[in-house]
Amino acid sequence: MRSLVLLKVALLIGVIASAIAVVVVRQEHRQQFVELTNLESERDALRIDYGRLQLEQATWAGSARIEQIARERLGLRDPRPEDIVVLTPDTLSGAVSTRAGEAR
């Protein structure tokens, strides 16, 4: 009789411990799911920011943008035809340079 009571108490303790373990595991699961959801939201926001940064980089690195900055800040301009010098093998060896606007 006494062993039967001990068995029932042991089983009751086992059931209570199992129930507590289930509650703890479910709570941890909920917390981890919330963390996962937050991390996914952060990932999505970072992907959007990355796309914006790629677009901004393409804008800043575009040749039209570089040309605009060169003209506005540095005062650069296209050369006039009389300022263009065409180099030929003759000019490199010491002969008179030929200008693009002049006849050869």
N, C-alpha and C positions, 0 to 999 in steps of 0.2 A: 504494500500500500504506500509506503513511504517512497519507494522508488518511482511509483506512478506519479506522485505529487512532484517529485524532483524533475521528472521528465516533462510534466506539464509546465512547470516554472521555466525550465530550460527552453522549451518550445516557445513559450510566451515571450521570453527575453529575446529569442532569435527573431520572432515576428516583429517585435518592436524595433529591434536593431535594423532589420531589413527595411521597415517602413521609414525609419529615420534616414537610412542610406538612400532610399528612393527620393525622398524629399530633397536631400542635399544635392544629389546628382541632377535632379530636375532644375533646381535653382542655379547650379553652375552652368547647366545647358542654356538656360534663359539668359544669364549674364554673358556667356560667350556668343550667343546669337545676337544680342544687342551690340556687342563689340564688333562682331562681323558686319552687321548692318552699317555701323558707323564707319568702319574701315572701307567698306564698299562705297559709301557716299563720298568719303575723302578721296578714294581712288578716282571716282568719276569726276570730282571737282579738279583734281590734279591733271587728269587727261584733258579736260576743257582748257585749263590754264596752259598746258603744254601745246595744245593746238593754237591757242592765241599767240603764244611766244614764237612758234614756228612761223606764223603769218607775219608777226611783227618783224622777225629776223629777215624774212624774205622781202618785206617792204623796205627795211633799212639798207639791205644789201643790194637792192635793185640798182641797175645801172642808171636808170632815170633819176633815182634819188641821189646817187653819188654825183651825177652830173649837175643836178640842181645845187647841191652843197658846194661843189667846185666853182660854180658860177657866182653864187651869192656870197659865200664867205671868203673865197680865195680870189675872186675877180677873174677867173680863167674864162677864156673865150676860144672860139674856133679860130684857127690861124687864117690870115688873109692869103689869097693865092700867091702874092709876091713874097710872103714869108716862108713858103714851103720850098725846101731844098731837096732835090732828088739826088740821091747818091748812086753813082754808077761805078764800075770798076775803075774807070778813068779818073773820077774825082777822088777815089780812095788812094790812088797812086800819086796824087799831087797835081792833077790837071784842074782846070777851072770847073767849079760846080755848075750844074745846070739847074736852073729854076724851073718849076712846073709851068709857069705861065710863059716862058720863053721858048722860041723855036730852037731845035738842035742843029 
